[in-house]
Amino acid sequence: MKRAEDIEIIPIKVEDDGKIPNHPDFPLLIYKSVFEDGDDIPAILNSNDWSGEWLGSVHPFHHYHSNTHEVLAVKEGHATLQLGGEQGEVVEAEKGDVIILPAGYGHKKIEASDDYANYGAYPGGISFDMCYGEPEERPEKVENIKRVSPPGFDPVFGQDGSLFDYWEGWFTH
C-alpha cells in the first residue's frame, strides 16, 4: 500500500440535482492507485473499522445510501463510473483506486472490463439502505443523510487519514 503523501487525491463535489441528494457538505474522495499487488484490502479496511465488505461491482443504475458512508476499493480491472447522479462526474476507476462516498452520493457503473471487481465496505459494518432517487423516498432519505455519524477512521489510512483533511469541521477525532 502506498503512503498517503504519495497518492493523488481527487475531491469531487456534486450538488443535489433534485433526485440524487449527494451530501450537503462533503465531497466524495478518490484515492488514486493506493493499493498494490499483494495488499489484503479487506484486512486493511477492517483494521480501520470499515467492514461488512462484499466483492462485486457497482450497480448499473443510479443509486445511493442514505444511512451510511461507503468505500469502494478496486481489486481488479477498470470501470467507468458516474458519481453524483445524472449531473455527476464520469470517472475511470482502476485497479488500486479507492472511492469514498459520503452518505447520499449517487453512483452507477457505465461500463467495466470483464475482470472488474471492487470491494465495498461501511463504517462499523452498517447495513446499507438502497435508495433510487424516487420522489416519495426523498424527504426521509435527506433527513437520514443529515443524521449519519462520521466514521472514526479513514478507511485506508486510519485515524490520521486524508479523509479528515477534506471533511474537516465535521469530525472530532
N, CA, C and O of each residue as an XYZ file, in Angstrom:
692
protein
N       0.859     -1.179      0.000
C       0.000      0.000      0.000
C       0.895      1.229      0.000
O       1.881      1.304      0.733
N       0.532      2.181     -0.832
C       1.307      3.412     -0.877
C       1.007      4.272      0.350
O      -0.041      4.127      0.978
N       1.920      5.151      0.677
C       1.714      6.083      1.786
C       0.786      7.202      1.330
O       0.744      7.543      0.148
N       0.048      7.765      2.268
C      -0.920      8.823      1.960
C      -0.270      9.977      1.206
O      -0.856     10.515      0.266
N       0.933     10.358      1.612
C       1.591     11.501      0.965
C       2.065     11.187     -0.452
O       2.480     12.093     -1.175
N       2.010      9.917     -0.859
C       2.469      9.519     -2.188
C       1.342      9.268     -3.181
O       1.596      8.826     -4.302
N       0.106      9.545     -2.789
C      -1.012      9.299     -3.706
C      -1.697     10.600     -4.104
O      -1.640     11.600     -3.389
N      -2.338     10.559     -5.250
C      -3.167     11.674     -5.703
C      -4.552     11.486     -5.110
O      -5.118     10.394     -5.161
N      -5.095     12.564     -4.544
C      -6.455     12.537     -4.001
C      -7.294     13.524     -4.809
O      -6.941     14.695     -4.948
N      -8.402     13.029     -5.332
C      -9.292     13.862     -6.138
C     -10.602     14.044     -5.382
O     -11.355     13.084     -5.222
N     -10.892     15.273     -4.907
C     -12.198     15.522     -4.298
C     -13.204     15.913     -5.384
O     -12.872     16.656     -6.307
N     -14.410     15.416     -5.269
C     -15.481     15.771     -6.216
C     -16.703     16.168     -5.412
O     -17.178     15.407     -4.570
N     -17.213     17.373     -5.678
C     -18.420     17.867     -5.004
C     -19.501     18.051     -6.049
O     -19.335     18.823     -6.993
N     -20.597     17.350     -5.885
C     -21.723     17.438     -6.810
C     -22.946     17.877     -6.004
O     -23.261     17.293     -4.967
N     -23.617     18.893     -6.484
C     -24.793     19.412     -5.790
C     -25.992     18.475     -5.961
O     -26.035     17.659     -6.882
N     -26.933     18.606     -5.081
C     -28.219     17.911     -5.135
C     -28.901     18.275     -6.458
O     -29.064     19.455     -6.769
N     -29.294     17.276     -7.224
C     -29.948     17.546     -8.505
C     -31.474     17.409     -8.423
O     -32.161     17.422     -9.444
N     -31.995     17.278     -7.192
C     -33.428     17.116     -7.013
C     -33.854     15.660     -6.996
O     -34.973     15.335     -6.596
N     -32.963     14.791     -7.428
C     -33.238     13.358     -7.437
C     -32.236     12.635     -6.539
O     -32.622     11.949     -5.593
N     -30.951     12.793     -6.843
C     -29.871     12.234     -6.026
C     -29.369     13.368     -5.129
O     -28.854     14.367     -5.631
N     -29.514     13.223     -3.800
C     -29.167     14.358     -2.926
C     -27.676     14.610     -2.775
O     -27.274     15.747     -2.528
N     -26.832     13.569     -2.919
C     -25.421     13.673     -2.602
C     -25.294     14.125     -1.148
O     -26.277     14.062     -0.409
N     -24.152     14.565     -0.727
C     -24.006     15.013      0.665
C     -24.012     16.539      0.672
O     -23.371     17.155     -0.179
N     -24.724     17.162      1.614
C     -24.809     18.622      1.598
C     -23.482     19.328      1.877
O     -23.312     20.483      1.484
N     -22.550     18.670      2.537
C     -21.318     19.337      2.951
C     -20.029     18.726      2.426
O     -19.058     19.454      2.225
N     -19.981     17.435      2.198
C     -18.702     16.779      1.974
C     -18.538     16.214      0.582
O     -19.473     15.653      0.010
N     -17.326     16.366      0.036
C     -17.049     15.798     -1.278
C     -16.787     14.306     -1.177
O     -16.384     13.794     -0.132
N     -17.025     13.622     -2.288
C     -16.533     12.257     -2.366
C     -15.044     12.373     -2.671
O     -14.584     13.375     -3.220
N     -14.306     11.344     -2.309
C     -12.857     11.371     -2.496
C     -12.419     10.153     -3.303
O     -12.898      9.040     -3.088
N     -11.508     10.387     -4.224
C     -10.894      9.296     -4.964
C      -9.409      9.293     -4.616
O      -8.706     10.279     -4.839
N      -8.949      8.191     -4.077
C      -7.529      7.973     -3.811
C      -7.015      7.137     -4.987
O      -7.421      5.987     -5.158
N      -6.130      7.708     -5.788
C      -5.644      7.024     -6.991
C      -4.501      6.063     -6.663
O      -3.543      6.423     -5.979
N      -4.621      4.850     -7.159
C      -3.556      3.834     -7.117
C      -2.951      3.637     -5.733
O      -1.730      3.569     -5.592
N      -3.802      3.545     -4.710
C      -3.285      3.396     -3.343
C      -2.924      1.945     -3.025
O      -1.932      1.693     -2.340
N      -3.710      0.998     -3.509
C      -3.435     -0.408     -3.224
C      -2.542     -1.007     -4.301
O      -2.635     -0.666     -5.480
N      -1.668     -1.918     -3.854
C      -0.723     -2.575     -4.744
C      -0.947     -4.084     -4.684
O      -1.618     -4.583     -3.780
N      -0.386     -4.800     -5.645
C      -0.491     -6.266     -5.644
C      -0.021     -6.808     -4.301
O       0.993     -6.368     -3.759
N      -0.765     -7.761     -3.779
C      -0.392     -8.379     -2.508
C      -1.034     -7.739     -1.296
O      -1.014     -8.327     -0.214
N      -1.611     -6.536     -1.442
C      -2.296     -5.906     -0.308
C      -3.571     -6.682      0.016
O      -4.311     -7.069     -0.889
N      -3.823     -6.904      1.276
C      -5.056     -7.558      1.729
C      -6.080     -6.457      1.993
O      -6.204     -5.958      3.112
N      -6.804     -6.091      0.949
C      -7.709     -4.946      1.023
C      -8.757     -5.110      2.122
O      -8.928     -4.184      2.915
N      -9.470     -6.241      2.214
C     -10.453     -6.360      3.301
C      -9.821     -6.200      4.687
O     -10.416     -5.575      5.565
N      -8.634     -6.754      4.890
C      -7.984     -6.641      6.201
C      -7.647     -5.188      6.522
O      -7.777     -4.756      7.667
N      -7.217     -4.442      5.516
C      -6.898     -3.023      5.741
C      -8.164     -2.254      6.084
O      -8.175     -1.470      7.034
N      -9.226     -2.467      5.325
C     -10.492     -1.780      5.609
C     -10.996     -2.148      6.997
O     -11.382     -1.275      7.775
N     -10.991     -3.440      7.306
C     -11.469     -3.916      8.609
C     -10.660     -3.339      9.753
O     -11.217     -3.014     10.801
N      -9.344     -3.206      9.568
C      -8.494     -2.671     10.642
C      -8.826     -1.217     10.948
O      -8.471     -0.702     12.008
N      -9.507     -0.560     10.017
C      -9.925      0.831     10.210
C     -11.428      0.944     10.464
O     -12.016      2.014     10.303
N     -12.041     -0.173     10.862
C     -13.456     -0.244     11.231
C     -14.417      0.051     10.077
O     -15.516      0.564     10.292
N     -13.997     -0.276      8.856
C     -14.900     -0.281      7.709
C     -15.071     -1.757      7.355
O     -14.120     -2.417      6.937
N     -16.286     -2.268      7.524
C     -16.494     -3.699      7.364
C     -17.836     -3.964      6.687
O     -18.442     -3.070      6.096
N     -18.284     -5.216      6.788
C     -19.479     -5.625      6.054
C     -19.167     -5.732      4.577
O     -20.047     -5.592      3.727
N     -17.884     -5.986      4.279
C     -17.431     -5.903      2.899
C     -18.027     -6.984      2.017
O     -18.374     -8.079      2.459
N     -18.123     -6.627      0.774
C     -18.555     -7.519     -0.279
C     -17.605     -7.331     -1.452
O     -16.931     -6.305     -1.542
N     -17.543     -8.295     -2.341
C     -16.726     -8.205     -3.545
C     -17.651     -8.383     -4.731
O     -18.376     -9.373     -4.824
N     -17.624     -7.419     -5.637
C     -18.513     -7.471     -6.798
C     -18.278     -6.257     -7.667
O     -17.142     -5.908     -7.989
N     -19.372     -5.620     -8.041
C     -19.294     -4.455     -8.912
C     -20.345     -3.437     -8.473
O     -21.191     -3.722     -7.626
N     -20.273     -2.280     -9.049
C     -21.251     -1.220     -8.797
C     -22.472     -1.499     -9.671
O     -22.333     -1.918    -10.820
N     -23.657     -1.268     -9.133
C     -24.885     -1.474     -9.916
C     -24.891     -0.575    -11.160
O     -24.351      0.531    -11.126
N     -25.500     -1.047    -12.260
C     -25.537     -0.267    -13.495
C     -26.704      0.726    -13.541
O     -27.237      1.003    -14.616
N     -27.098      1.256    -12.401
C     -28.154      2.274    -12.316
C     -27.811      3.207    -11.159
O     -27.117      2.822    -10.218
N     -28.307      4.432    -11.245
C     -28.047      5.407    -10.190
C     -28.712      4.955     -8.895
O     -29.883      4.576     -8.873
N     -27.942      5.006     -7.833
C     -28.470      4.679     -6.508
C     -27.571      5.337     -5.472
O     -26.483      5.816     -5.794
N     -28.030      5.356     -4.236
C     -27.231      5.901     -3.139
C     -27.679      5.253     -1.845
O     -28.667      4.520     -1.801
N     -26.931      5.541     -0.792
C     -27.254      5.027      0.534
C     -27.427      6.221      1.462
O     -26.546      7.077      1.552
N     -28.556      6.277      2.148
C     -28.841      7.444      2.993
C     -28.430      7.239      4.440
O     -28.407      8.193      5.218
N     -28.106      6.007      4.812
C     -27.860      5.720      6.227
C     -26.397      5.412      6.546
O     -26.077      5.072      7.684
N     -25.509      5.527      5.562
C     -24.101      5.230      5.806
C     -23.231      5.788      4.690
O     -23.698      6.055      3.582
N     -21.958      5.956      5.012
C     -20.942      6.249      4.005
C     -20.530      4.906      3.402
O     -20.838      3.852      3.957
N     -19.836      4.948      2.271
C     -19.386      3.713      1.628
C     -17.995      3.924      1.055
O     -17.671      5.012      0.578
N     -17.180      2.891      1.102
C     -15.897      2.899      0.414
C     -15.926      1.808     -0.652
O     -16.405      0.700     -0.411
N     -15.410      2.135     -1.826
C     -15.234      1.179     -2.911
C     -13.738      1.094     -3.183
O     -13.104      2.112     -3.459
N     -13.175     -0.089     -3.111
C     -11.750     -0.305     -3.352
C     -11.604     -1.263     -4.526
O     -12.045     -2.410     -4.454
N     -10.989     -0.795     -5.603
C     -10.910     -1.578     -6.829
C      -9.827     -2.652     -6.712
O      -8.641     -2.354     -6.567
N     -10.269     -3.902     -6.777
C      -9.361     -5.052     -6.662
C      -8.735     -5.412     -8.008
O      -7.539     -5.694     -8.082
N      -9.534     -5.402     -9.062
C      -9.067     -5.812    -10.396
C      -9.756     -4.988    -11.466
O     -10.866     -4.496    -11.265
N      -9.096     -4.840    -12.599
C      -9.711     -4.251    -13.776
C      -9.928     -2.752    -13.691
O      -9.288     -2.046    -12.911
N     -10.856     -2.292    -14.522
C     -11.176     -0.862    -14.568
C     -12.645     -0.706    -14.953
O     -13.239     -1.581    -15.583
N     -13.209      0.423    -14.560
C     -14.615      0.696    -14.865
C     -14.817      2.194    -15.066
O     -14.077      3.017    -14.527
N     -15.821      2.520    -15.843
C     -16.269      3.895    -15.980
C     -17.484      4.034    -15.069
O     -18.483      3.333    -15.234
N     -17.385      4.941    -14.113
C     -18.459      5.160    -13.148
C     -18.973      6.591    -13.269
O     -18.222      7.507    -13.602
N     -20.262      6.766    -12.993
C     -20.813      8.109    -12.868
C     -21.131      8.315    -11.399
O     -21.896      7.559    -10.800
N     -20.531      9.350    -10.829
C     -20.631      9.611     -9.398
C     -21.362     10.914     -9.155
O     -20.949     11.959     -9.659
N     -22.449     10.870     -8.386
C     -23.198     12.075     -8.060
C     -24.498     12.252     -8.808
O     -25.102     13.322     -8.737
N     -24.953     11.228     -9.529
C     -26.227     11.327    -10.250
C     -26.030     11.717    -11.705
O     -24.906     11.762    -12.204
N     -27.141     12.000    -12.379
C     -27.114     12.308    -13.818
C     -26.208     13.492    -14.146
O     -25.596     13.525    -15.213
N     -26.118     14.459    -13.241
C     -25.272     15.633    -13.462
C     -23.876     15.439    -12.887
O     -23.058     16.359    -12.897
N     -23.608     14.241    -12.389
C     -22.346     13.970    -11.712
C     -21.167     13.781    -12.651
O     -21.282     13.911    -13.870
N     -20.029     13.470    -12.044
C     -18.780     13.290    -12.766
C     -18.669     11.856    -13.288
O     -19.041     10.904    -12.602
N     -18.160     11.721    -14.494
C     -17.834     10.421    -15.049
C     -16.334     10.221    -14.814
O     -15.515     11.037    -15.236
N     -15.991      9.134    -14.140
C     -14.596      8.888    -13.774
C     -14.186      7.469    -14.170
O     -15.022      6.578    -14.323
N     -12.892      7.291    -14.329
C     -12.320      5.974    -14.577
C     -11.784      5.449    -13.247
O     -10.910      6.063    -12.636
N     -12.305      4.327    -12.811
C     -11.813      3.661    -11.602
C     -10.921      2.520    -12.058
O     -11.322      1.701    -12.885
N      -9.708      2.468    -11.515
C      -8.725      1.485    -11.939
C      -8.217      0.689    -10.747
O      -8.337      1.115     -9.599
N      -7.647     -0.474    -11.042
C      -7.081     -1.330    -10.002
C      -6.241     -0.497     -9.039
O      -5.371      0.266     -9.459
N      -6.513     -0.653     -7.737
C      -5.773      0.068     -6.712
C      -6.432      1.347     -6.244
O      -6.039      1.897     -5.214
N      -7.431      1.842     -6.976
C      -8.125      3.078     -6.593
C      -9.098      2.824     -5.447
O      -9.593      1.712     -5.265
N      -9.359      3.877     -4.682
C     -10.335      3.845     -3.598
C     -11.260      5.047     -3.776
O     -10.802      6.169     -3.995
N     -12.551      4.800     -3.680
C     -13.543      5.868     -3.761
C     -14.305      5.885     -2.443
O     -14.883      4.879     -2.033
N     -14.298      7.046     -1.780
C     -15.031      7.199     -0.523
C     -16.257      8.058     -0.806
O     -16.146      9.231     -1.161
N     -17.418      7.451     -0.642
C     -18.698      8.106     -0.920
C     -19.363      8.509      0.392
O     -19.755      7.642      1.173
N     -19.499      9.819      0.649
C     -20.275     10.218      1.821
C     -21.735      9.789      1.638
O     -22.191      9.605      0.510
N     -22.443      9.636      2.713
C     -23.869      9.284      2.648
C     -24.576     10.189      1.641
O     -24.354     11.400      1.612
N     -25.427      9.583      0.821
C     -26.225     10.344     -0.134
C     -25.642     10.457     -1.522
O     -26.343     10.877     -2.442
N     -24.363     10.091     -1.713
C     -23.743     10.250     -3.033
C     -24.182      9.148     -3.985
O     -24.060      7.960     -3.687
N     -24.691      9.567     -5.128
C     -25.103      8.628     -6.152
C     -23.902      7.982     -6.818
O     -22.834      8.585     -6.922
N     -24.088      6.749     -7.267
C     -23.053      6.046     -8.016
C     -23.699      5.041     -8.959
O     -24.738      4.452     -8.662
N     -23.045      4.863    -10.112
C     -23.575      3.995    -11.166
C     -22.414      3.526    -12.030
O     -21.515      4.306    -12.345
N     -22.431      2.267    -12.410
C     -21.443      1.742    -13.356
C     -21.962      1.972    -14.771
O     -23.088      1.598    -15.097
N     -21.136      2.585    -15.600
C     -21.485      2.774    -17.011
C     -20.968      1.595    -17.830
O     -21.702      1.012    -18.627
N     -19.694      1.249    -17.626
C     -19.120      0.073    -18.277
C     -17.910     -0.376    -17.478
O     -17.369      0.379    -16.671
N     -17.488     -1.612    -17.711
C     -16.346     -2.135    -16.968
C     -15.659     -3.237    -17.765
O     -16.264     -3.871    -18.629
N     -14.388     -3.448    -17.458
C     -13.653     -4.568    -18.046
C     -14.235     -5.869    -17.498
O     -14.864     -5.881    -16.440
N     -14.020     -6.955    -18.224
C     -14.559     -8.250    -17.807
C     -14.055     -8.680    -16.434
O     -14.754     -9.391    -15.711
N     -12.849     -8.255    -16.073
C     -12.264     -8.669    -14.798
C     -12.503     -7.662    -13.671
O     -11.961     -7.818    -12.576
N     -13.314     -6.628    -13.933
C     -13.520     -5.593    -12.912
C     -14.159     -6.180    -11.650
O     -15.139     -6.922    -11.711
N     -13.570     -5.823    -10.508
C     -14.143     -6.195     -9.210
C     -13.700     -5.170     -8.178
O     -12.541     -4.757     -8.148
N     -14.639     -4.770     -7.337
C     -14.296     -3.875     -6.235
C     -14.874     -4.401     -4.937
O     -15.900     -5.080     -4.922
N     -14.196     -4.075     -3.851
C     -14.745     -4.317     -2.525
C     -15.581     -3.108     -2.152
O     -15.260     -1.985     -2.539
N     -16.645     -3.329     -1.409
C     -17.411     -2.253     -0.797
C     -17.445     -2.513      0.695
O     -17.511     -3.665      1.122
N     -17.402     -1.450      1.500
C     -17.473     -1.598      2.961
C     -18.032     -0.318      3.559
O     -18.142      0.711      2.892
N     -18.382     -0.411      4.837
C     -19.121      0.661      5.517
C     -18.569      0.860      6.923
O     -18.143     -0.107      7.554
N     -18.568      2.103      7.431
C     -18.072      2.321      8.794
C     -18.868      1.485      9.789
O     -20.098      1.535      9.814
N     -18.162      0.726     10.599
C     -18.830     -0.100     11.593
C     -19.630     -1.246     11.016
O     -20.367     -1.909     11.746
N     -19.503     -1.498      9.707
C     -20.229     -2.595      9.080
C     -21.728     -2.376      8.998
O     -22.495     -3.337      8.930
N     -22.150     -1.125      9.004
C     -23.586     -0.803      8.949
C     -24.229     -1.437      7.716
O     -23.636     -1.433      6.637
N     -25.414     -1.971      7.865
C     -26.176     -2.486      6.730
C     -26.770     -1.298      5.977
O     -27.539     -0.517      6.538
N     -26.413     -1.173      4.729
C     -26.837     -0.019      3.941
C     -28.269     -0.166      3.433
O     -28.777     -1.273      3.252
N     -28.901      0.983      3.210
C     -30.203      1.001      2.535
C     -29.954      1.267      1.048
O     -28.897      1.775      0.674
N     -30.911      0.928      0.220
C     -30.819      1.201     -1.216
C     -31.832      2.270     -1.564
O     -33.030      2.115     -1.324
N     -31.339      3.351     -2.130
C     -32.192      4.478     -2.499
C     -31.998      4.742     -3.995
O     -30.895      4.622     -4.527
N     -33.098      5.104     -4.653
C     -33.086      5.197     -6.108
C     -33.409      6.588     -6.649
O     -33.514      6.770     -7.862
N     -33.566      7.555     -5.771
C     -33.883      8.898     -6.232
C     -35.344      9.106     -6.553
O     -35.691     10.015     -7.307
N     -36.214      8.268     -5.988
C     -37.653      8.398     -6.232
C     -38.225      9.531     -5.376
O     -37.810      9.705     -4.231
N     -39.166     10.295     -5.913
C     -39.715     11.437     -5.163
C     -40.293     11.058     -3.797
O     -40.134     11.805     -2.831
N     -40.958      9.910     -3.710
C     -41.606      9.530     -2.456
C     -40.604      9.171     -1.350
O     -40.947      9.232     -0.169
N     -39.378      8.798     -1.716
C     -38.384      8.440     -0.699
C     -37.581      9.646     -0.218
O     -36.953      9.592      0.839
N     -37.598     10.718     -0.980
C     -36.691     11.835     -0.770
C     -36.748     12.492      0.615
O     -35.696     12.632      1.239
N     -37.903     12.897      1.128
C     -37.887     13.602      2.425
C     -37.213     12.801      3.540
O     -36.392     13.338      4.284
N     -37.557     11.529      3.655
C     -36.966     10.692      4.694
C     -35.471     10.505      4.461
O     -34.689     10.569      5.409
N     -35.065     10.277      3.223
C     -33.664      9.991      2.918
C     -32.781     11.211      3.137
O     -31.657     11.073      3.620
N     -33.256     12.386      2.798
C     -32.477     13.608      3.026
C     -32.242     13.809      4.522
O     -31.157     14.223      4.932
N     -33.248     13.520      5.328
C     -33.078     13.614      6.791
C     -32.115     12.546      7.296
O     -31.298     12.821      8.175
N     -32.196     11.344      6.759
C     -31.266     10.276      7.142
C     -29.823     10.706      6.923
O     -28.973     10.508      7.791
N     -29.548     11.291      5.772
C     -28.182     11.699      5.418
C     -27.616     12.645      6.465
O     -26.458     12.527      6.863
N     -28.449     13.588      6.908
C     -28.000     14.569      7.912
C     -27.647     13.906      9.240
O     -26.851     14.447     10.007
N     -28.228     12.743      9.517
C     -28.021     12.072     10.805
C     -26.884     11.046     10.799
O     -26.568     10.477     11.845
N     -26.274     10.804      9.655
C     -25.212      9.793      9.592
C     -24.005     10.273     10.391
O     -23.488     11.368     10.172
N     -23.574      9.434     11.312
C     -22.414      9.763     12.138
C     -21.136      9.716     11.314
O     -21.041      8.966     10.342
N     -20.167     10.512     11.703
C     -18.886     10.455     10.994
C     -18.157      9.155     11.309
O     -18.306      8.615     12.404
N     -17.373      8.649     10.366
C     -16.574      7.464     10.673
C     -15.450      7.847     11.632
O     -14.985      8.987     11.632
N     -15.024      6.904     12.436
C     -13.923      7.159     13.354
C     -12.575      7.131     12.672
O     -11.597      7.673     13.188
N     -12.522      6.487     11.486
C     -11.250      6.291     10.807
C     -11.405      6.448      9.302
O     -12.447      6.113      8.738
N     -10.384      6.951      8.669
C     -10.257      6.905      7.222
C     -10.195      5.409      6.875
O      -9.495      4.664      7.560
N     -10.903      4.946      5.835
C     -10.934      3.506      5.571
C      -9.580      2.900      5.190
O      -9.373      1.699      5.359
N      -8.670      3.710      4.685
C      -7.368      3.217      4.247
C      -6.257      3.600      5.225
O      -5.422      2.767      5.578
N      -6.249      4.862      5.663
C      -5.119      5.382      6.429
C      -5.404      5.594      7.907
O      -4.572      6.152      8.623
N      -6.567      5.158      8.373
C      -6.837      5.167      9.804
C      -7.125      6.525     10.407
O      -7.694      7.406      9.763
N      -6.723      6.675     11.651
C      -7.099      7.838     12.449
C      -6.593      9.158     11.890
O      -7.249     10.188     12.046
N      -5.439      9.138     11.244
C      -4.866     10.379     10.724
C      -4.981     10.484      9.207
O      -4.200     11.186      8.566
N      -5.958      9.782      8.639
C      -6.087      9.731      7.193
C      -6.524     11.023      6.542
O      -7.015     11.942      7.197
N      -6.335     11.071      5.240
C      -6.636     12.252      4.439
C      -8.109     12.627      4.444
O      -8.456     13.791      4.242
N      -8.971     11.657      4.671
C     -10.406     11.926      4.734
C     -10.704     13.119      5.635
O     -11.547     13.956      5.310
N     -10.014     13.193      6.762
C     -10.288     14.230      7.748
C      -9.868     15.613      7.264
O     -10.435     16.612      7.707
N      -8.896     15.695      6.372
C      -8.494     16.983      5.805
C      -9.594     17.549      4.910
O      -9.800     18.762      4.861
N     -10.294     16.671      4.209
C     -11.325     17.104      3.267
C     -12.691     17.264      3.919
O     -13.519     18.035      3.435
N     -12.936     16.551      5.002
C     -14.219     16.626      5.690
C     -14.070     17.339      7.023
O     -14.879     17.127      7.927
N     -13.046     18.186      7.166
C     -12.779     18.833      8.451
C     -13.945     19.706      8.886
O     -14.741     20.164      8.066
N     -14.026     19.920     10.159
C     -15.119     20.702     10.714
C     -16.275     19.822     11.153
O     -17.097     20.222     11.978
N     -16.330     18.644     10.607
C     -17.410     17.727     10.920
C     -16.950     16.709     11.936
O     -17.744     16.165     12.702
N     -15.650     16.460     11.930
C     -15.103     15.400     12.740
C     -14.474     15.917     14.016
O     -13.854     16.980     14.033
N     -14.636     15.176     15.055
C     -13.885     15.395     16.284
C     -13.251     14.072     16.618
O     -13.869     13.217     17.254
N     -12.025     13.903     16.193
C     -11.335     12.630     16.439
C      -9.997     12.878     17.075
O      -9.265     11.930     17.360
